[in-house]
């Protein structure tokens, strides 16, 4: 196979975009498409090799997997080995347990399945996963378990079936992808069936190159090649700088970087301006070490984030990006290149190395999993930092039963003598412990994540579709019907961060199906309607605002400070560092009619000098970026006597 330097130049574009995206540079908000570029390139190169060998009766499955082992495993195992001590000393036990699980999945090339089950690609927690990037290796290796066998089954004398098979693969996977982009976006991002079409595009390009080269040359006049290669690069650059986490991806938008890559592979020849640009020495050099750079950058970034109590400055990530490239050069010279030489490392030795490396990685992963991150017991500090997914339980023994009218994903806590209704989203849910610090409180809790206490509108954003918003409206309508059917409650505590109804990047859905951009005025009008309805029932509405928050994960900061025996005050912050969302929420609360009871947690937790507390008496208040922990909720209730103030208890 003839070496094409422009392909390495294209690899450089892909890896640089991915690295700078993970570094958090806003300009590279769509840098994640670098992985899609890699998929197309990989599909092209591997298919070219397989088909060329088949045509020469030289194809062997064993040879194929030997090449994959030489290419993938030495650098991968080396970087895992280097990462182990950093993981052990820097990661909290729960994170170390997750890291161990990722090692197990790497051995079986199923990282994409693991991360699909754990969370979406965009969550902040994913920035802390040292092996997150191995999901793409999982997709590729799963593809290359099936694809060579498919080509072998077609056989040399069934070449006429090859093109329709490739087209069927591409179209089927693409249709699945575009359908799942809304129905199951996380699965759509991580899993092979919805990603195979991207590798298939590369395979199709290889087929055209090998068997229809005269036709390609016929249309590839200098002017056409110049134009189409420029178009290809433009599509990629547009994707890198214009896409972001709000872009439904992959799906129709993924056509831009993948088709752009295909155009470059087909038409960016050394005779074109773009071909010459991609063949420059710097880009080719980076392209040659791109695999190592891709493997190094994510653990380096993740460990830096774990080391820092709060956010890592942007300039540090730029320096770490250069470190990734430097280490990649070392890995390429002393690990990758020697292992690719059959004269240096025989087939027997590469397979033995693969077996022993996999066994060792698997053993470490299993040990870390069963010991909960190499500890004898789960790390359970007093604030229950790691119980993020668990529901806050009131401490007065209320019966946890819900009527059939409530949706399954709502939190319902009911009592026959409830005189307080707690209504809202997770920011209402985390108040349960604060409200029920008094034994005199009887409460029913009706909460649904992200679904604020608005009777007439629901939020639509990058994570919550219009269909989800309809479910939110339906839930709140059922809460309304419950209130109409019951008259034994005196107070309704409403809480939410409210920002999902205020950010102009979001939308709001009305009961009549109308959708408009979220804005302050509409939110105020609709919330006032809800408050008026509550008053019409003879109950008193009490609005509790969200706790103050900056742009860091406060719960994790507290956990790390405690783990390292650092003063918890290091996690405090000043009011000038409040998130834009919190600032909007507090502005919203300040505009409510003065006759309503409004509790501002920022007024309770932020002192006159502007410092906002994240702990009280060495007890943690937060469990994540903004929610109170179980312990923190109790502290709010006990320290500030919240129940006595709100409900006039003696």
C-alpha positions as CSV (number, residue, x, y, z in Angstrom):
1,X,0.0,0.0,0.0
2,X,1.5,3.3,-1.1
3,X,2.2,5.7,1.7
4,X,0.1,8.9,1.6
5,X,1.5,11.7,3.9
6,X,-1.7,13.7,3.5
7,X,-3.5,11.0,5.5
8,X,-1.1,11.5,8.4
9,X,-1.7,15.3,8.1
10,X,-5.4,14.6,8.4
11,X,-4.7,12.5,11.5
12,X,-3.0,15.5,13.0
13,X,-6.1,17.6,12.4
14,X,-8.2,15.0,14.1
15,X,-6.0,14.5,17.1
16,X,-5.4,18.2,17.7
17,X,-9.1,18.9,17.5
18,X,-9.9,16.2,20.0
19,X,-7.2,17.2,22.5
20,X,-8.1,20.9,22.5
21,X,-11.8,20.0,22.8
22,X,-11.1,17.9,25.9
23,X,-8.8,20.7,27.1
24,X,-12.0,22.8,27.3
25,X,-11.1,25.5,24.7
26,X,-14.3,27.1,23.7
27,X,-13.1,27.7,20.2
28,X,-12.8,24.0,19.6
29,X,-16.3,23.3,20.9
30,X,-16.8,20.7,18.1
31,X,-13.4,19.1,18.4
32,X,-15.1,15.8,19.3
33,X,-15.5,15.3,15.5
34,X,-11.9,14.3,15.4
35,X,-13.0,10.8,16.4
36,X,-15.3,10.7,13.4
37,X,-12.3,11.7,11.2
38,X,-10.3,8.8,12.7
39,X,-13.2,6.4,12.0
40,X,-13.3,7.2,8.3
41,X,-9.5,7.1,8.0
42,X,-9.4,3.7,9.8
43,X,-12.1,2.3,7.6
44,X,-10.3,3.4,4.5
45,X,-6.8,2.1,5.5
46,X,-7.9,-1.2,7.0
47,X,-10.3,-2.0,4.1
48,X,-7.5,-1.1,1.6
49,X,-5.1,-3.6,3.2
50,X,-7.7,-6.4,3.5
51,X,-8.9,-6.1,-0.1
52,X,-5.4,-5.7,-1.5
53,X,-4.3,-8.9,0.3
54,X,-7.4,-10.8,-0.7
55,X,-6.8,-9.9,-4.4
56,X,-3.3,-11.3,-4.1
57,X,-4.4,-14.4,-2.2
58,X,-2.4,-13.2,0.8
59,X,-5.1,-12.3,3.3
60,X,-5.0,-14.1,6.6
61,X,-7.2,-13.5,9.7
62,X,-4.3,-14.3,11.9
63,X,-2.0,-11.8,10.1
64,X,-4.8,-9.2,10.4
65,X,-5.2,-9.5,14.1
66,X,-1.4,-9.7,14.6
67,X,-1.2,-6.3,12.9
68,X,-4.0,-4.9,15.1
69,X,-2.2,-6.2,18.2
70,X,1.1,-4.6,17.2
71,X,-0.6,-1.3,16.4
72,X,-3.0,-1.0,19.4
73,X,-1.8,-2.9,22.4
74,X,1.8,-2.0,23.3
75,X,1.2,1.7,23.6
76,X,-2.2,1.1,25.3
77,X,-0.8,-1.2,27.9
78,X,2.2,1.0,28.5
79,X,0.0,4.1,29.2
80,X,-2.3,2.0,31.5
81,X,0.8,1.0,33.4
82,X,2.1,4.6,33.8
83,X,-1.5,5.7,34.8
84,X,-1.8,3.2,37.6
85,X,0.2,5.0,40.3
86,X,-1.4,8.3,39.5
87,X,-4.8,6.7,39.7
88,X,-4.0,5.1,43.0
89,X,-2.7,8.3,44.7
90,X,-5.0,10.9,43.1
91,X,-8.4,9.3,42.7
92,X,-11.0,9.0,45.4
93,X,-12.0,5.4,46.1
94,X,-15.3,5.6,44.1
95,X,-13.4,7.0,41.2
96,X,-10.7,4.4,41.5
97,X,-13.4,1.7,41.5
98,X,-14.7,3.2,38.3
99,X,-11.2,3.3,36.8
100,X,-10.8,-0.4,37.7
101,X,-14.0,-1.2,35.9
102,X,-12.7,0.7,32.8
103,X,-9.6,-1.5,32.8
104,X,-11.8,-4.6,32.7
105,X,-13.7,-3.2,29.8
106,X,-10.5,-2.2,27.9
107,X,-9.4,-5.8,27.9
108,X,-12.6,-6.9,26.2
109,X,-12.7,-3.8,23.9
110,X,-16.1,-2.9,25.4
111,X,-15.3,0.5,26.9
112,X,-17.9,2.1,24.7
113,X,-20.6,-0.2,26.3
114,X,-19.4,0.6,29.8
115,X,-19.4,4.4,29.3
116,X,-22.8,4.2,27.6
117,X,-24.2,2.5,30.7
118,X,-22.5,4.9,33.1
119,X,-23.4,8.3,31.6
120,X,-23.5,10.5,28.6
121,X,-20.4,11.9,26.8
122,X,-21.0,15.5,27.9
123,X,-21.2,15.1,31.7
124,X,-18.6,16.9,33.8
125,X,-18.0,13.6,35.6
126,X,-16.7,12.2,32.3
127,X,-13.8,14.8,32.3
128,X,-12.6,12.9,35.4
129,X,-12.5,9.4,33.7
130,X,-8.9,8.7,32.7
131,X,-9.9,6.0,30.2
132,X,-13.0,7.6,28.7
133,X,-11.3,8.0,25.3
134,X,-10.9,4.2,24.9
135,X,-14.6,4.1,23.9
136,X,-13.5,4.8,20.3
137,X,-11.1,1.8,20.4
138,X,-14.0,-0.3,21.5
139,X,-16.0,0.7,18.5
140,X,-13.2,0.2,16.1
141,X,-12.1,-3.2,17.5
142,X,-15.7,-4.5,17.6
143,X,-16.0,-3.4,14.0
144,X,-12.8,-5.2,13.0
145,X,-14.0,-8.4,14.7
146,X,-17.0,-8.5,12.3
147,X,-15.8,-6.7,9.1
148,X,-12.8,-8.9,8.1
149,X,-15.0,-12.0,8.5
150,X,-17.6,-10.4,6.3
151,X,-15.1,-9.7,3.6
152,X,-13.7,-13.2,3.9
153,X,-17.1,-14.6,3.5
154,X,-17.8,-12.7,0.3
155,X,-14.6,-14.2,-1.2
156,X,-12.5,-13.0,-4.1
157,X,-15.0,-14.3,-6.7
158,X,-18.0,-12.5,-5.2
159,X,-16.6,-9.0,-5.6
160,X,-19.9,-8.0,-7.3
161,X,-21.5,-8.4,-3.8
162,X,-19.0,-6.1,-2.1
163,X,-20.4,-2.7,-3.2
164,X,-24.0,-3.5,-2.4
165,X,-22.9,-5.0,1.0
166,X,-21.0,-1.8,1.9
167,X,-23.9,0.4,0.8
168,X,-26.3,-1.7,2.8
169,X,-24.1,-1.5,5.9
170,X,-23.7,2.3,5.5
171,X,-27.4,3.1,4.9
172,X,-28.7,0.7,7.6
173,X,-26.3,2.0,10.2
174,X,-26.9,5.6,9.2
175,X,-30.7,5.2,9.4
176,X,-30.4,3.7,12.8
177,X,-28.1,6.5,13.9
178,X,-30.5,9.3,12.7
179,X,-33.4,7.6,14.5
180,X,-31.6,7.1,17.7
181,X,-30.2,10.6,17.9
182,X,-33.4,11.7,19.7
183,X,-34.6,8.4,21.1
184,X,-31.4,7.2,22.8
185,X,-28.7,9.9,22.3
186,X,-26.2,8.3,24.7
187,X,-26.4,4.8,23.1
188,X,-26.3,6.5,19.7
189,X,-23.0,8.2,20.6
190,X,-21.2,5.2,22.0
191,X,-22.4,2.0,20.3
192,X,-21.2,0.3,17.1
193,X,-24.5,-0.2,15.3
194,X,-24.9,3.6,15.1
195,X,-21.3,4.3,14.4
196,X,-20.5,1.6,11.8
197,X,-21.6,3.8,8.9
198,X,-18.7,6.1,9.5
199,X,-16.1,3.3,9.2
200,X,-18.2,2.1,6.3
201,X,-17.7,5.4,4.5
202,X,-13.9,4.9,4.8
203,X,-14.4,1.3,3.4
204,X,-16.4,2.7,0.5
205,X,-13.6,5.1,-0.3
206,X,-11.1,2.2,-0.3
207,X,-13.3,0.3,-2.6
208,X,-13.5,3.2,-5.1
209,X,-9.7,3.6,-4.9
210,X,-9.0,0.0,-5.6
211,X,-11.5,-0.9,-8.1
212,X,-12.7,2.3,-9.8
213,X,-9.5,4.3,-9.9
214,X,-9.9,5.2,-13.6
215,X,-13.4,6.6,-12.9
216,X,-12.0,8.6,-9.9
217,X,-9.1,9.9,-12.1
218,X,-11.6,10.8,-14.9
219,X,-13.5,13.2,-12.7
220,X,-10.4,14.3,-10.8
221,X,-9.2,17.1,-13.0
222,X,-7.0,19.6,-11.2
223,X,-9.9,22.1,-10.8
224,X,-12.3,19.4,-9.5
225,X,-9.7,18.0,-7.1
226,X,-8.8,21.5,-5.8
227,X,-12.5,22.3,-5.3
228,X,-13.6,19.1,-3.6
229,X,-10.5,18.9,-1.4
230,X,-11.1,22.5,-0.3
231,X,-14.8,21.6,0.3
232,X,-13.8,18.6,2.4
233,X,-11.4,20.6,4.6
234,X,-14.0,23.3,5.0
235,X,-16.6,20.8,6.2
236,X,-14.2,19.5,8.8
237,X,-13.2,23.0,10.0
238,X,-16.8,24.2,10.2
239,X,-17.6,21.1,12.3
240,X,-14.7,21.7,14.7
241,X,-15.5,25.3,15.3
242,X,-19.3,25.5,15.0
243,X,-20.5,22.3,16.6
244,X,-20.9,22.0,20.4
245,X,-22.6,19.8,23.0
246,X,-26.0,21.1,21.9
247,X,-25.5,19.7,18.4
248,X,-27.5,16.4,18.0
249,X,-24.6,14.1,17.4
250,X,-24.0,11.8,15.7
251,X,-26.8,12.0,13.1
252,X,-27.2,14.2,10.1
253,X,-24.6,16.6,11.5
254,X,-22.0,13.8,11.4
255,X,-22.2,13.9,7.7
256,X,-20.1,17.0,7.6
257,X,-16.9,15.7,9.1
258,X,-17.2,12.2,7.7
259,X,-18.1,13.3,4.1
260,X,-15.4,16.0,4.5
261,X,-12.8,13.3,5.4
262,X,-13.9,11.1,2.5
263,X,-13.5,14.0,0.0
264,X,-10.0,14.7,1.4
265,X,-9.0,11.0,1.1
266,X,-10.3,10.9,-2.5
267,X,-9.2,14.3,-3.8
268,X,-6.5,15.8,-1.6
269,X,-3.6,14.6,-3.7
270,X,-0.1,15.9,-3.6
271,X,-1.0,18.0,-6.6
272,X,-3.7,20.0,-4.7
273,X,-3.2,22.9,-2.4
274,X,-4.9,21.1,0.5
275,X,-2.9,17.9,-0.2
276,X,0.3,20.0,0.0
277,X,-0.9,21.7,3.2
278,X,-1.8,18.3,4.9
279,X,1.6,17.0,3.8
280,X,3.7,19.6,5.6
281,X,6.3,18.2,7.8
282,X,4.8,19.4,11.1
283,X,1.3,18.0,10.4
284,X,2.8,14.7,9.1
285,X,5.0,14.4,12.2
286,X,2.0,15.0,14.5
287,X,0.0,12.5,12.5
288,X,2.6,9.8,12.9
289,X,2.4,10.1,16.7
290,X,-1.4,10.8,16.8
291,X,-2.3,7.4,18.3
292,X,0.0,8.0,21.3
293,X,-1.2,11.6,21.6
294,X,-4.8,10.4,21.7
295,X,-4.0,7.8,24.3
296,X,-2.0,10.1,26.5
297,X,-4.1,13.3,26.6
298,X,-7.2,12.0,28.4
299,X,-5.5,10.5,31.5
300,X,-3.2,13.5,31.7
301,X,-6.2,15.9,31.7
302,X,-8.2,13.7,34.0
303,X,-5.4,13.4,36.6
304,X,-4.8,17.1,36.5
305,X,-8.5,17.7,37.2
306,X,-8.4,15.2,40.1
307,X,-5.3,16.9,41.5
308,X,-6.8,20.3,41.5
309,X,-9.5,21.0,44.1
310,X,-11.4,23.2,41.7
311,X,-11.1,24.1,38.0
312,X,-7.8,23.8,36.2
313,X,-6.8,27.0,34.3
314,X,-6.9,27.0,30.5
315,X,-3.1,27.7,30.1
316,X,-2.4,24.6,32.2
317,X,-4.3,22.5,29.7
318,X,-2.4,24.0,26.8
319,X,0.9,23.0,28.6
320,X,-0.6,19.5,29.2
321,X,-1.5,19.3,25.5
322,X,2.2,19.9,24.6
323,X,3.1,17.3,27.2
324,X,0.8,14.8,25.5
325,X,2.5,15.3,22.2
326,X,6.0,15.0,23.9
327,X,5.0,11.7,25.5
328,X,3.5,10.5,22.3
329,X,6.8,11.1,20.5
330,X,8.6,9.0,23.2
331,X,5.9,6.3,23.0
332,X,6.1,6.2,19.2
333,X,9.9,5.9,19.1
334,X,10.4,3.4,22.0
335,X,7.2,1.5,22.1
336,X,5.1,1.6,18.9
337,X,7.9,1.5,16.3
338,X,9.8,-1.4,17.8
339,X,6.7,-3.5,18.3
340,X,5.7,-3.0,14.7
341,X,9.0,-4.6,13.5
342,X,8.5,-8.3,12.9
343,X,12.3,-8.7,12.9
344,X,12.4,-7.3,16.4
345,X,9.2,-8.8,17.9
346,X,8.1,-12.1,16.4
347,X,4.5,-13.1,16.0
348,X,4.7,-15.6,18.9
349,X,6.0,-12.8,21.2
350,X,3.4,-10.2,20.3
351,X,0.6,-12.7,21.0
352,X,2.3,-13.7,24.3
353,X,2.7,-10.0,25.2
354,X,-1.0,-9.4,24.3
355,X,-2.1,-12.3,26.5
356,X,0.0,-11.4,29.5
357,X,-0.8,-7.7,29.2
358,X,-4.5,-8.4,29.0
359,X,-4.3,-10.8,32.0
360,X,-2.5,-8.3,34.2
361,X,-4.8,-5.4,33.2
362,X,-7.8,-7.6,33.9
363,X,-6.5,-8.8,37.3
364,X,-5.8,-5.2,38.4
365,X,-9.2,-4.1,37.2
366,X,-11.1,-7.0,39.0
367,X,-9.1,-6.4,42.2
368,X,-9.9,-2.7,42.2
369,X,-13.5,-3.4,41.6
370,X,-14.1,-6.0,44.3
371,X,-12.1,-4.0,46.9
372,X,-14.0,-0.7,46.1
373,X,-11.0,1.1,44.7
374,X,-8.4,-0.9,46.7
375,X,-10.0,-0.1,50.1
376,X,-11.5,-2.6,52.5
377,X,-14.8,-0.8,52.6
378,X,-16.6,1.9,50.6
379,X,-15.6,5.5,51.3
380,X,-18.6,6.8,53.2
381,X,-17.9,10.2,54.7
382,X,-20.6,11.9,56.8
383,X,-22.0,13.9,53.9
384,X,-22.7,10.9,51.7
385,X,-21.0,12.5,48.8
386,X,-21.2,9.4,46.6
387,X,-24.9,8.8,47.2
388,X,-25.6,11.2,44.3
389,X,-28.1,8.9,42.7
390,X,-30.0,8.0,45.9
391,X,-33.1,9.8,47.0
392,X,-33.1,12.0,50.1
393,X,-35.3,10.3,52.6
394,X,-37.2,12.3,55.2
395,X,-36.2,11.3,58.7
396,X,-39.7,11.1,60.3
397,X,-40.8,7.7,59.0
398,X,-43.2,8.7,56.2
399,X,-44.7,6.0,54.2
400,X,-42.9,5.8,50.8
401,X,-45.9,5.0,48.7
402,X,-47.2,6.8,45.6
403,X,-50.6,6.8,44.1
404,X,-50.9,5.5,40.5
405,X,-51.4,9.0,39.3
406,X,-47.7,9.8,39.7
407,X,-45.1,9.0,37.1
408,X,-42.6,6.3,37.9
409,X,-39.6,8.6,37.9
410,X,-41.1,11.0,40.3
411,X,-40.2,10.9,44.0
412,X,-43.3,10.6,46.2
413,X,-43.3,10.5,50.0
414,X,-46.7,10.5,51.6
415,X,-48.3,10.7,55.0
416,X,-52.0,10.5,56.0
417,X,-51.6,13.7,58.0
418,X,-49.3,15.6,55.7
419,X,-49.6,19.4,56.2
420,X,-46.8,20.4,54.0
421,X,-46.3,19.7,50.3
422,X,-42.8,19.7,48.9
423,X,-43.0,20.3,45.2
424,X,-40.4,20.8,42.5
425,X,-37.3,19.1,41.0
426,X,-34.2,17.7,42.6
427,X,-33.6,21.1,44.2
428,X,-36.9,20.5,46.1
429,X,-35.9,16.9,46.8
430,X,-32.7,17.9,48.6
431,X,-34.7,20.1,51.0
432,X,-36.5,17.1,52.5
433,X,-33.9,16.6,55.3
434,X,-33.9,20.4,56.1
435,X,-37.7,20.7,56.4
436,X,-38.2,17.5,58.4
437,X,-35.7,18.2,61.1
438,X,-38.6,18.8,63.4
439,X,-40.7,15.8,64.5
440,X,-43.8,18.0,64.2
441,X,-43.5,18.1,60.4
442,X,-45.8,15.9,58.3
443,X,-44.9,16.2,54.6
444,X,-45.6,14.8,51.2
445,X,-42.9,15.0,48.6
446,X,-43.6,15.3,44.9
447,X,-40.5,15.9,42.9
448,X,-39.3,15.1,39.4
449,X,-35.8,15.8,38.2
450,X,-35.4,19.1,36.2
451,X,-39.2,19.6,36.3
452,X,-39.8,22.8,38.2
453,X,-43.0,23.7,40.0
454,X,-44.8,25.4,37.1
455,X,-48.3,24.4,36.2
456,X,-48.3,25.8,32.6
457,X,-44.7,25.5,31.2
458,X,-41.8,23.0,31.1
459,X,-38.2,23.3,30.0
460,X,-36.7,22.1,26.8
461,X,-32.9,22.1,26.6
462,X,-29.9,20.1,25.2
463,X,-30.7,17.2,27.5
464,X,-34.5,17.3,27.7
465,X,-36.5,17.1,24.6
466,X,-40.0,18.3,23.9
467,X,-41.4,14.8,24.6
468,X,-39.7,15.0,28.1
469,X,-41.2,18.4,28.6
470,X,-44.7,17.0,27.9
471,X,-44.1,14.4,30.7
472,X,-43.1,17.2,33.0
473,X,-46.3,19.1,32.3
474,X,-48.3,15.9,32.8
475,X,-46.6,15.3,36.1
476,X,-47.3,18.8,37.4
477,X,-50.9,18.6,36.2
478,X,-51.2,15.4,38.3
479,X,-49.8,17.3,41.3
480,X,-52.4,20.0,40.7
481,X,-55.2,17.4,40.6
482,X,-53.9,16.0,43.9
483,X,-54.0,19.4,45.5
484,X,-57.5,19.9,44.3
485,X,-58.5,16.5,45.8
486,X,-56.8,17.1,49.2
487,X,-57.3,19.9,51.7
488,X,-55.1,18.8,54.6
489,X,-52.0,20.7,53.7
490,X,-51.3,24.2,54.9
491,X,-48.0,25.0,53.1
492,X,-46.5,24.3,49.7
493,X,-42.7,24.5,49.5
494,X,-41.6,25.1,45.9
495,X,-38.0,24.9,44.9
496,X,-35.9,24.7,41.7
497,X,-32.7,26.2,40.4
498,X,-35.2,28.0,38.0
499,X,-32.4,28.7,35.5
500,X,-33.8,26.1,33.1
501,X,-36.7,28.4,32.6
502,X,-34.6,31.5,32.2
503,X,-31.5,30.8,30.0
504,X,-32.1,32.2,26.5
505,X,-30.3,29.1,25.1
506,X,-33.2,27.0,26.4
507,X,-36.9,26.8,25.3
508,X,-40.1,26.5,27.2
509,X,-43.1,24.4,26.2
510,X,-46.7,25.6,27.0
511,X,-49.7,23.4,27.7
512,X,-51.1,24.2,24.3
513,X,-47.9,23.0,22.5
514,X,-46.4,26.4,21.8
515,X,-42.7,26.6,22.2
516,X,-40.8,29.8,22.8
517,X,-37.3,30.8,23.9
518,X,-36.9,30.9,27.7
519,X,-37.0,34.3,29.2
520,X,-37.4,36.0,32.6
521,X,-40.7,37.7,31.9
522,X,-42.5,34.6,30.8
523,X,-41.2,32.6,33.7
524,X,-42.3,35.2,36.2
525,X,-45.8,35.4,34.7
526,X,-46.3,31.6,34.6
527,X,-44.8,31.1,38.1
528,X,-47.1,33.8,39.5
529,X,-50.0,31.9,38.0
530,X,-48.9,28.8,39.9
531,X,-48.6,30.8,43.2
532,X,-52.0,32.3,42.7
533,X,-53.5,28.8,42.3
534,X,-51.9,27.6,45.5
535,X,-53.3,30.6,47.4
536,X,-56.8,30.0,45.9
537,X,-56.7,26.6,47.7
538,X,-56.1,28.3,51.1
539,X,-52.5,27.2,51.3
540,X,-49.4,29.3,51.7
541,X,-46.7,29.0,49.0
542,X,-43.0,29.2,50.2
543,X,-40.3,29.5,47.6
544,X,-36.8,28.3,48.4
545,X,-34.0,29.3,46.1
546,X,-31.1,27.1,45.1
547,X,-27.8,27.1,47.1
548,X,-25.1,29.4,45.8
549,X,-22.7,27.7,43.4
550,X,-19.6,28.6,41.4
551,X,-18.4,26.7,38.3
552,X,-16.7,23.9,40.2
553,X,-17.9,20.6,41.6
554,X,-18.2,21.7,45.2
555,X,-19.1,18.2,46.5
556,X,-16.0,16.7,44.9
557,X,-13.8,19.6,46.1
558,X,-15.0,18.8,49.7
559,X,-14.4,15.1,49.2
560,X,-10.8,15.7,47.9
561,X,-10.0,18.2,50.6
562,X,-11.1,15.7,53.3
563,X,-9.3,12.9,51.6
564,X,-6.0,14.9,51.6
565,X,-6.6,16.4,55.0
566,X,-6.8,19.9,53.5
567,X,-9.0,22.6,55.3
568,X,-12.5,22.4,53.9
569,X,-12.5,26.2,53.7
570,X,-10.4,25.8,50.5
571,X,-13.6,25.0,48.7
572,X,-15.4,28.2,49.7
573,X,-15.9,30.8,47.0
574,X,-17.0,34.4,46.7
575,X,-20.3,35.8,45.3
576,X,-18.5,37.3,42.3
577,X,-17.8,33.7,41.2
578,X,-21.5,32.7,41.1
579,X,-22.5,30.8,38.0
580,X,-24.6,32.7,35.4
581,X,-27.4,30.4,36.1
582,X,-27.4,31.1,39.8
583,X,-27.3,34.9,39.1
584,X,-30.3,34.5,36.9
585,X,-32.1,32.5,39.5
586,X,-31.5,35.1,42.2
587,X,-32.6,37.9,39.9
588,X,-35.8,35.9,39.2
589,X,-36.5,35.4,43.0
590,X,-35.9,39.1,43.6
591,X,-38.6,40.0,41.1
592,X,-41.3,37.9,42.8
593,X,-44.1,39.8,44.6
594,X,-43.0,40.8,48.1
595,X,-46.0,39.2,49.7
596,X,-44.6,35.8,49.0
597,X,-42.3,34.0,51.4
598,X,-38.9,33.6,49.6
599,X,-36.0,31.8,51.3
600,X,-32.7,32.7,49.8
601,X,-30.1,30.0,50.6
602,X,-27.4,32.3,49.2
603,X,-28.3,34.8,52.0
604,X,-27.9,32.1,54.6
605,X,-24.6,30.7,53.3
606,X,-22.8,33.8,52.0
607,X,-21.4,36.0,54.6
608,X,-21.2,39.8,54.6
609,X,-17.6,39.7,53.2
610,X,-19.0,37.9,50.2
611,X,-17.6,34.4,51.0
612,X,-20.0,31.6,50.5
613,X,-19.6,28.6,52.9
614,X,-19.4,25.1,51.6
615,X,-19.1,23.5,55.1
616,X,-20.3,24.3,58.6
617,X,-18.4,23.0,61.6
618,X,-16.4,20.7,59.2
619,X,-19.6,19.2,58.0
620,X,-20.1,19.2,54.2
621,X,-23.0,21.1,52.7
622,X,-22.7,20.0,49.0
623,X,-22.8,16.7,47.1
624,X,-22.1,18.0,43.6
625,X,-22.0,21.2,41.7
626,X,-25.1,22.6,43.3
627,X,-27.2,20.2,45.3
628,X,-27.1,19.9,49.1
629,X,-25.8,16.6,50.5
630,X,-27.9,14.5,52.8
631,X,-25.8,15.9,55.7
632,X,-25.9,19.4,54.3
633,X,-29.7,19.4,54.1
634,X,-29.9,18.4,57.8
635,X,-27.4,21.2,58.6
636,X,-29.5,23.8,56.8
637,X,-32.5,22.6,58.9
638,X,-30.7,22.4,62.2
639,X,-28.3,25.4,62.0
640,X,-30.7,27.9,60.5
641,X,-33.8,26.4,62.2
642,X,-35.5,26.4,58.8
643,X,-38.7,24.6,59.8
644,X,-39.3,26.9,62.8
645,X,-38.9,29.9,60.6
646,X,-41.1,28.7,57.7
647,X,-43.9,26.9,59.5
648,X,-44.1,29.0,62.7
649,X,-43.4,26.0,65.0
650,X,-42.9,26.8,68.7
